[in-house]
Amino acid sequence: MRQRPLCHAIVALNFLVAAAAQSPCPPQGLTLATHGGRLGDAWSIDMVGTPSALGVVGFDLAAGPVVTPIGTICLGLSPQLVTLLFTFDPAGHAAVGSVMPVIPSLVGLTVHTAAVAFDATQPNGFAISNGAALSPHQPRLYFINPGTSSPFGTTPGSFAALNGVTDDVAFTQPLATNVRDATFVRERGWLVVLLGNGALAGFDGTTGAPVLNVALSGPAASAAQLVSPPGGDQLLLMTTGTPPNPFGGGTPGALHIVSLPTGAVASTIPLVSGNPVAMILVPGTNLVFLRLATGVLAIDYANAVAFPAVPLPTGFGSLVDWQIAGSTLYCLHAGVAPGPFGGSRLPAALSAVDVNTQIALFTNPLTMQVPVALLRAGPGTTGPSLYVYGVAAASLEEFAQGTGTPTGSVIVGAGITAMELSALGTQWLLLCNGVGCGGPALLSMAAYTLNVLPLVSLPSATQAFIAVSPSVAFGKACLATAANVAAPFATDPFHAGSVATTMPISASLFKVVSD
């Protein structure tokens, strides 16, 4: 008996076409949200309704809405309609999904989706969802020319959107002035740029069309960095303030919370003291950490609460890099080498901070030659590992996450300027820009090993970064081998790209943001 209304729902969803309404479809006992759509990545439809109820979700190239005997469905009910049965779990959740095929011809399609479920508490015995859509799109890398700013004038920046599958430039966009920072708001599909004049400029990541133009005022106008937390309705902007100097005590930095889509500053959280130089989001939480000269500081941006700073031991030089792995924030102290006229040597060190309790777990001095400058977290020979590299040491040192104890070492030579894990996590990619490591060249270290091998020689003008594709099921990365040349290549396994892409913009060092 419970199947009969459901069968009626499927029949209605597939075959009943009535007068189309032109108004939105509010949810009636069933909410639906789509996620993903990037080629090579997972997509999902997440639904919330009556626990253990049966339902059907429909996919259509036509949007609707259409009036049916069971209510208004936010689908066109066209001949292309496809349906799929599902059951809510005891908590009232259901999801369907898969991986979007890496087929460029899918780009440009919009798949509309809506669902109905048997629910005796709803009118006509059916819960009806809102409508949503999936829009397949290529993974993209945005090459940002930051321009320049000096007392003698300003050179405006620009950016180019590089398609990650077809390796062509989708569009370019000039900017009004130089660029301080940029981030991608994935939930909205926006590239947001923090400009040197204190403005926020947003662009549609698919078309390049302007979607945001806000002149910040007050302290927020001097922001140096921005990030996009999950949700798509906020940006976090960090101002450094002014360090103390012989002529004054300086001013502390602050975190500014900007609302989207308006771009208005919703709140400002001033620091009691300290001048942050970087910030990092903690996945799965409402926390953002700011890096200070003497430690780190956490802010709960959802509740606008700044926690006391976590001081880290002095005597190991400045903090130069950090990584989050699980619930631990790892910080790298650079160490200090004696100067040409003497001076004390300070060893490098690894510090660890629990992100939830904001308690320093350990600080381990390192024996490697100083200074060091690069810290990475990922797969290693004994499991989850940390890697530290410094030009003076000419070696890549491996440490265990959790304890920071040494687990291995490999000589790679001087000149490594970038190290990134490939999209599928099967290899570490190392960029060598000096003769000491055999370059210019791209090197590879297979995950869970310390076996470093050369992959390909590179031009001498190769810029010091490796941009990894954001798609976790599609192995791709990209270099800039000249001021205006993008050189994409396949990873997992490595395969050198056959054609480099000449971009209509140029920069001595691009900032690259992934979608």
C-alpha positions as CSV (number, residue, x, y, z in Angstrom):
1,M,0.0,0.0,0.0
2,R,2.9,2.4,0.7
3,Q,4.2,1.9,-2.8
4,R,1.0,3.1,-4.6
5,P,1.4,6.8,-3.8
6,L,5.1,6.6,-4.7
7,C,4.2,5.0,-8.0
8,H,1.8,7.9,-8.6
9,A,4.7,10.3,-7.8
10,I,7.0,8.7,-10.4
11,V,4.3,8.7,-13.0
12,A,3.6,12.4,-12.3
13,L,7.2,13.3,-12.4
14,N,7.8,11.4,-15.7
15,F,4.7,11.9,-17.7
16,L,2.4,14.7,-16.4
17,V,3.0,18.0,-18.1
18,A,0.7,20.8,-17.3
19,A,0.8,24.6,-17.3
20,A,4.2,25.9,-16.3
21,A,4.4,28.4,-13.5
22,Q,7.0,31.1,-13.5
23,S,7.6,31.4,-9.7
24,P,10.2,29.7,-7.5
25,C,9.4,26.4,-5.9
26,P,9.6,26.6,-2.1
27,P,10.3,23.3,-0.4
28,Q,7.3,21.5,1.1
29,G,8.7,19.0,3.7
30,L,11.8,18.2,1.6
31,T,14.8,20.3,1.0
32,L,17.4,19.6,-1.7
33,A,20.9,21.0,-2.3
34,T,23.5,20.2,-5.0
35,H,27.2,20.2,-4.6
36,G,30.1,19.9,-7.1
37,G,29.9,19.8,-10.8
38,R,33.6,20.2,-11.6
39,L,34.9,17.7,-14.2
40,G,36.8,14.9,-12.5
41,D,35.4,15.6,-9.0
42,A,32.5,14.2,-7.0
43,W,29.1,15.7,-7.2
44,S,26.2,15.1,-4.9
45,I,22.5,15.9,-4.2
46,D,21.8,16.1,-0.5
47,M,18.3,15.9,0.7
48,V,16.5,16.3,4.1
49,G,13.0,15.0,4.7
50,T,10.9,12.6,6.7
51,P,13.0,9.8,8.3
52,S,12.8,6.4,6.4
53,A,10.4,7.9,3.7
54,L,10.7,6.7,0.1
55,G,11.3,9.2,-2.6
56,V,12.3,9.9,-6.2
57,V,14.7,12.5,-7.4
58,G,14.5,13.7,-11.0
59,F,17.1,15.1,-13.4
60,D,16.1,17.2,-16.4
61,L,17.6,19.6,-18.9
62,A,14.5,21.7,-18.7
63,A,14.0,23.8,-15.6
64,G,10.3,24.1,-15.1
65,P,8.4,24.6,-12.8
66,V,5.5,22.5,-13.9
67,V,2.1,22.0,-12.1
68,T,1.2,18.3,-11.6
69,P,-1.6,16.6,-9.7
70,I,0.7,16.2,-6.7
71,G,1.9,19.8,-6.7
72,T,4.3,22.1,-8.5
73,I,7.6,20.4,-9.5
74,C,10.6,22.5,-10.2
75,L,11.5,20.5,-13.4
76,G,10.4,20.8,-17.0
77,L,9.4,17.2,-17.2
78,S,10.9,17.0,-20.7
79,P,11.6,13.8,-22.7
80,Q,15.2,14.0,-21.2
81,L,13.9,13.4,-17.7
82,V,15.6,10.7,-15.7
83,T,14.5,9.5,-12.2
84,L,16.2,7.7,-9.4
85,L,14.6,6.1,-6.3
86,F,16.0,6.8,-2.8
87,T,15.1,6.2,0.9
88,F,15.7,8.7,3.7
89,D,17.8,7.2,6.6
90,P,16.4,7.2,10.1
91,A,17.8,10.7,10.7
92,G,15.9,12.0,7.6
93,H,18.9,12.4,5.3
94,A,19.5,11.0,1.8
95,A,22.1,11.6,-0.9
96,V,22.9,10.5,-4.4
97,G,26.1,11.3,-6.3
98,S,29.0,10.1,-8.4
99,V,32.1,11.6,-10.1
100,M,31.6,14.0,-12.9
101,P,33.2,12.5,-16.1
102,V,36.1,14.4,-17.6
103,I,34.3,15.1,-20.8
104,P,34.7,18.7,-21.9
105,S,31.5,18.6,-24.0
106,L,29.5,18.4,-20.8
107,V,30.5,22.0,-20.1
108,G,27.6,24.4,-20.8
109,L,24.9,21.9,-19.9
110,T,22.7,22.6,-16.8
111,V,21.1,19.6,-15.2
112,H,18.1,20.7,-13.1
113,T,17.0,18.5,-10.2
114,A,14.1,18.2,-7.8
115,A,12.6,15.4,-5.6
116,V,9.3,14.2,-4.2
117,A,8.8,11.7,-1.3
118,F,5.8,9.9,0.2
119,D,4.9,11.9,3.3
120,A,1.4,11.6,4.9
121,T,1.9,14.8,6.8
122,Q,2.1,16.9,3.7
123,P,-0.7,18.0,1.3
124,N,-1.8,15.3,-1.1
125,G,0.5,12.9,0.8
126,F,3.7,14.1,-0.8
127,A,6.7,16.1,0.2
128,I,8.1,18.2,-2.7
129,S,11.6,19.8,-2.8
130,N,12.9,23.0,-4.0
131,G,14.7,23.0,-7.3
132,A,18.4,23.1,-7.8
133,A,20.9,22.6,-10.6
134,L,24.3,21.0,-11.5
135,S,26.5,22.8,-14.0
136,P,29.4,20.8,-15.2
137,H,32.5,22.9,-15.6
138,Q,36.2,22.5,-16.1
139,P,38.6,22.8,-13.2
140,R,40.3,26.1,-13.6
141,L,43.5,27.8,-12.5
142,Y,43.4,31.6,-12.4
143,F,46.8,33.1,-13.2
144,I,46.9,36.5,-11.5
145,N,49.4,39.2,-12.5
146,P,49.6,41.2,-9.3
147,G,50.9,44.4,-11.0
148,T,53.2,46.7,-9.0
149,S,52.9,49.4,-6.4
150,S,55.6,51.7,-5.3
151,P,56.1,55.4,-4.3
152,F,56.8,56.1,-7.9
153,G,53.5,54.7,-9.3
154,T,51.2,51.7,-9.7
155,T,50.9,49.2,-12.5
156,P,47.5,47.6,-12.7
157,G,47.2,43.8,-12.4
158,S,45.1,41.3,-14.5
159,F,44.2,37.7,-14.6
160,A,43.7,34.8,-17.0
161,A,41.5,31.8,-16.5
162,L,43.1,28.6,-17.7
163,N,40.9,25.6,-18.4
164,G,42.3,22.5,-16.6
165,V,41.2,19.9,-19.1
166,T,41.5,21.5,-22.5
167,D,44.5,23.7,-21.4
168,D,43.3,26.8,-23.2
169,V,42.6,30.3,-21.8
170,A,38.9,30.8,-21.2
171,F,39.1,34.6,-20.7
172,T,41.3,37.3,-19.3
173,Q,40.3,40.3,-17.3
174,P,42.2,43.6,-16.6
175,L,42.0,45.0,-13.1
176,A,41.7,48.6,-12.0
177,T,45.0,48.6,-10.0
178,N,47.5,46.2,-8.4
179,V,46.5,43.1,-6.5
180,R,47.2,42.4,-2.8
181,D,45.6,39.0,-2.6
182,A,42.8,36.8,-4.2
183,T,40.6,33.8,-3.3
184,F,37.9,31.7,-4.9
185,V,34.5,31.4,-3.4
186,R,33.5,27.9,-4.5
187,E,29.9,28.0,-3.4
188,R,29.3,31.0,-5.6
189,G,31.8,30.3,-8.3
190,W,33.4,33.7,-7.8
191,L,37.0,34.8,-8.0
192,V,37.4,37.7,-5.5
193,V,40.4,40.0,-5.7
194,L,41.6,42.3,-3.0
195,L,42.9,45.4,-4.9
196,G,45.7,47.7,-3.9
197,N,43.2,50.6,-3.6
198,G,41.3,48.8,-0.8
199,A,38.5,47.6,-3.0
200,L,37.1,44.1,-3.4
201,A,36.4,43.0,-7.0
202,G,34.5,39.8,-7.8
203,F,34.2,38.0,-11.1
204,D,32.1,35.0,-12.2
205,G,34.6,32.2,-12.5
206,T,32.9,30.8,-15.6
207,T,32.4,33.9,-17.7
208,G,34.6,36.5,-16.1
209,A,31.7,38.9,-15.7
210,P,32.0,41.4,-12.8
211,V,29.8,40.3,-9.8
212,L,31.2,42.4,-7.0
213,N,32.8,45.9,-6.7
214,V,33.0,47.3,-3.2
215,A,35.3,50.0,-1.9
216,L,36.3,49.1,1.6
217,S,36.6,51.8,4.2
218,G,38.2,52.2,7.6
219,P,40.8,49.7,8.8
220,A,39.4,47.0,6.4
221,A,40.7,49.0,3.5
222,S,44.3,48.2,4.4
223,A,43.7,44.4,4.5
224,A,46.6,42.4,3.2
225,Q,45.1,38.9,2.9
226,L,41.7,37.3,2.4
227,V,40.3,33.8,2.5
228,S,36.9,32.3,1.8
229,P,35.5,30.1,4.6
230,P,33.0,27.3,3.7
231,G,29.4,28.4,3.0
232,G,30.0,31.1,0.4
233,D,28.4,33.9,2.5
234,Q,31.5,35.4,4.0
235,L,35.1,36.6,3.3
236,L,37.7,36.9,6.0
237,L,40.1,39.9,5.6
238,M,43.3,40.2,7.7
239,T,45.0,43.6,8.5
240,T,48.5,43.5,9.9
241,G,48.4,46.8,11.8
242,T,51.6,48.6,12.5
243,P,54.5,47.0,14.3
244,P,56.1,48.9,17.2
245,N,58.9,51.2,16.2
246,P,61.3,53.7,17.8
247,F,58.7,56.4,17.3
248,G,55.6,54.7,18.7
249,G,54.0,51.6,20.0
250,G,52.3,50.6,16.8
251,T,48.8,49.3,16.3
252,P,47.6,45.6,16.5
253,G,46.2,43.8,13.5
254,A,42.6,42.7,13.1
255,L,40.2,40.3,11.3
256,H,37.3,41.7,9.3
257,I,34.3,39.6,8.4
258,V,32.7,40.6,5.1
259,S,29.2,39.5,4.1
260,L,28.5,38.1,0.6
261,P,27.0,38.9,-1.8
262,T,26.9,42.5,-0.7
263,G,30.6,42.9,0.3
264,A,29.7,44.9,3.4
265,V,32.0,44.6,6.5
266,A,29.8,42.8,9.0
267,S,32.2,43.0,11.9
268,T,35.8,43.6,12.9
269,I,37.7,41.7,15.5
270,P,40.7,43.7,16.7
271,L,43.6,41.9,18.3
272,V,44.8,42.9,21.8
273,S,48.3,42.8,20.5
274,G,50.4,41.5,17.6
275,N,50.8,42.0,13.9
276,P,49.7,39.0,11.9
277,V,51.5,38.1,8.7
278,A,49.4,35.2,7.5
279,M,46.1,33.3,8.2
280,I,44.9,29.8,7.6
281,L,41.5,28.2,7.9
282,V,41.0,25.0,10.0
283,P,38.9,22.6,7.9
284,G,35.6,21.4,9.5
285,T,35.6,24.2,12.1
286,N,34.8,27.9,12.5
287,L,38.4,28.7,13.3
288,V,41.0,30.7,11.5
289,F,44.5,31.0,12.8
290,L,46.7,34.1,12.5
291,R,50.4,33.8,12.5
292,L,52.3,36.3,14.7
293,A,56.0,36.9,15.2
294,T,55.9,35.0,18.5
295,G,53.1,32.5,18.1
296,V,49.7,31.9,16.7
297,L,46.2,33.1,17.5
298,A,42.8,31.5,16.8
299,I,39.6,33.3,16.0
300,D,36.1,31.8,15.9
301,Y,34.8,33.8,13.0
302,A,31.3,32.5,13.3
303,N,30.9,33.9,16.8
304,A,33.4,36.8,16.4
305,V,35.5,35.6,19.3
306,A,39.3,36.0,19.4
307,F,41.1,33.5,21.7
308,P,44.3,34.3,23.6
309,A,47.5,34.0,21.6
310,V,49.4,30.7,21.8
311,P,53.0,31.7,22.4
312,L,55.7,29.5,20.9
313,P,59.2,29.3,22.3
314,T,61.8,31.9,21.2
315,G,65.3,31.0,20.3
316,F,64.6,29.3,17.0
317,G,64.2,32.2,14.7
318,S,61.0,33.5,13.0
319,L,58.0,31.4,12.0
320,V,58.2,31.0,8.2
321,D,55.7,28.3,7.2
322,W,52.9,26.3,8.6
323,Q,50.6,23.4,7.8
324,I,47.4,21.9,9.2
325,A,47.1,18.1,9.4
326,G,44.1,16.7,11.2
327,S,43.6,18.6,14.4
328,T,47.2,19.9,14.6
329,L,48.7,23.1,13.4
330,Y,52.5,22.6,12.6
331,C,54.7,25.6,12.6
332,L,58.3,25.9,11.2
333,H,60.8,28.1,12.9
334,A,63.5,29.1,10.4
335,G,66.5,29.2,12.6
336,V,69.2,31.8,12.2
337,A,72.7,31.3,10.7
338,P,75.7,33.3,11.9
339,G,76.3,36.5,9.9
340,P,79.5,37.2,8.0
341,F,80.8,39.0,11.0
342,G,79.8,36.4,13.6
343,G,76.7,36.3,15.8
344,S,74.8,33.5,17.4
345,R,73.4,30.5,15.5
346,L,69.8,29.6,16.3
347,P,68.6,26.1,15.4
348,A,65.4,25.6,13.4
349,A,62.5,23.9,15.1
350,L,59.1,22.3,14.6
351,S,56.2,23.4,16.8
352,A,52.8,21.8,17.1
353,V,49.5,23.3,18.4
354,D,46.2,21.6,19.0
355,V,43.7,23.6,17.0
356,N,40.8,22.7,19.2
357,T,42.3,23.4,22.6
358,Q,44.8,26.1,21.4
359,I,47.5,24.4,23.5
360,A,51.1,24.1,22.3
361,L,52.0,20.3,22.1
362,F,55.7,20.5,21.5
363,T,58.6,22.4,20.0
364,N,61.4,20.1,18.7
365,P,64.7,21.6,17.7
366,L,66.1,20.4,14.4
367,T,69.6,19.4,13.7
368,M,69.6,20.4,10.0
369,Q,71.6,23.4,8.7
370,V,69.8,26.7,9.0
371,P,67.9,28.6,7.8
372,V,65.0,26.5,6.6
373,A,62.0,27.7,4.7
374,L,59.6,25.0,3.5
375,L,57.2,22.8,5.5
376,R,54.8,20.3,4.0
377,A,52.4,17.7,5.5
378,G,51.3,14.5,3.8
379,P,52.1,10.8,3.1
380,G,55.6,9.6,4.2
381,T,57.6,6.4,4.7
382,T,56.0,5.7,8.1
383,G,52.6,7.2,7.5
384,P,51.4,10.8,7.9
385,S,54.6,12.9,7.8
386,L,56.1,16.3,7.8
387,Y,58.8,17.5,5.4
388,V,61.2,20.3,6.0
389,Y,63.5,21.7,3.4
390,G,66.1,24.5,3.4
391,V,68.6,25.5,0.8
392,A,71.5,25.5,3.2
393,A,70.8,21.9,4.3
394,A,70.2,20.8,0.6
395,S,68.2,17.9,2.1
396,L,64.6,17.0,2.6
397,E,64.0,15.9,6.2
398,E,61.1,13.7,7.1
399,F,59.3,13.8,10.6
400,A,56.4,11.9,12.0
401,Q,53.2,13.8,12.5
402,G,52.0,13.8,16.0
403,T,55.4,13.6,17.6
404,G,57.7,15.5,15.2
405,T,60.4,12.9,15.6
406,P,62.8,12.3,12.6
407,T,61.9,9.4,10.3
408,G,64.1,9.9,7.3
409,S,66.2,12.1,5.1
410,V,67.1,12.5,1.4
411,I,69.7,14.8,-0.2
412,V,68.0,16.8,-3.0
413,G,70.5,19.6,-3.5
414,A,70.2,23.4,-3.2
415,G,67.6,25.2,-5.2
416,I,64.2,23.6,-4.4
417,T,61.6,26.4,-4.5
418,A,58.3,24.5,-4.4
419,M,56.9,21.2,-3.2
420,E,53.3,20.0,-3.7
421,L,51.4,16.8,-3.5
422,S,49.8,15.7,-6.7
423,A,46.0,15.8,-7.1
424,L,45.6,12.0,-6.6
425,G,48.2,11.9,-3.8
426,T,50.5,9.4,-5.5
427,Q,53.6,11.6,-5.7
428,W,55.3,14.7,-4.3
429,L,56.3,17.2,-7.0
430,L,59.4,19.3,-6.4
431,L,60.4,22.3,-8.4
432,C,64.2,22.8,-8.7
433,N,65.2,26.3,-9.9
434,G,68.9,25.9,-9.3
435,V,71.9,24.0,-10.5
436,G,72.5,22.5,-7.0
437,C,69.5,20.2,-7.4
438,G,70.1,19.5,-11.1
439,G,67.8,22.2,-12.5
440,P,66.0,24.0,-13.6
441,A,63.9,20.8,-13.5
442,L,60.8,19.1,-12.2
443,L,61.5,16.3,-9.7
444,S,59.2,13.6,-8.3
445,M,59.2,11.7,-5.0
446,A,56.8,8.8,-5.0
447,A,54.4,8.9,-2.0
448,Y,55.5,6.8,1.0
449,T,59.1,6.8,-0.2
450,L,62.2,9.0,-0.2
451,N,63.0,8.2,-3.8
452,V,63.6,11.4,-5.6
453,L,63.8,11.2,-9.4
454,P,64.0,13.8,-12.2
455,L,61.0,14.1,-14.4
456,V,61.7,16.8,-17.0
457,S,64.2,19.7,-17.6
458,L,62.7,23.2,-17.6
459,P,63.5,26.6,-19.0
460,S,65.6,28.9,-16.9
461,A,62.7,31.4,-16.6
462,T,60.4,28.9,-14.8
463,Q,58.6,30.6,-11.9
464,A,58.8,29.3,-8.4
465,F,55.5,27.6,-7.9
466,I,53.6,24.4,-8.8
467,A,49.8,24.9,-9.3
468,V,48.0,21.6,-8.7
469,S,44.6,21.0,-10.3
470,P,41.8,21.2,-7.7
471,S,40.0,18.1,-9.0
472,V,40.9,15.2,-6.8
473,A,40.0,12.5,-9.4
474,F,41.8,14.2,-12.3
475,G,45.6,14.4,-12.0
476,K,46.9,17.6,-13.5
477,A,49.3,20.4,-12.5
478,C,50.8,23.5,-14.1
479,L,54.0,25.5,-14.1
480,A,54.7,29.0,-15.6
481,T,57.8,28.4,-17.7
482,A,58.0,32.1,-18.9
483,A,56.4,35.4,-18.0
484,N,53.4,34.5,-20.2
485,V,53.6,30.8,-20.7
486,A,51.6,28.2,-18.7
487,A,52.9,24.6,-19.0
488,P,50.3,22.1,-17.8
489,F,51.2,18.4,-17.4
490,A,49.5,15.2,-16.2
491,T,50.3,13.7,-12.9
492,D,49.4,10.3,-11.3
493,P,51.3,9.2,-13.3
494,F,53.4,12.0,-14.7
495,H,53.2,12.8,-18.4
496,A,54.7,16.0,-19.9
497,G,52.3,18.3,-21.6
498,S,52.7,18.3,-25.4
499,V,51.8,22.0,-25.8
500,A,52.4,25.0,-23.6
501,T,49.7,27.7,-23.5
502,T,50.7,31.3,-24.3
503,M,48.6,33.7,-22.1
504,P,47.7,37.2,-23.1
505,I,49.0,38.5,-19.8
506,S,52.4,38.3,-18.2
507,A,54.1,38.6,-14.8
508,S,57.5,37.9,-13.3
509,L,55.7,35.9,-10.6
510,F,52.0,34.9,-10.9
511,K,49.8,34.3,-8.0
512,V,47.6,31.2,-8.9
513,V,44.2,30.5,-7.4
514,S,42.2,27.3,-8.2
515,D,38.5,27.2,-8.5
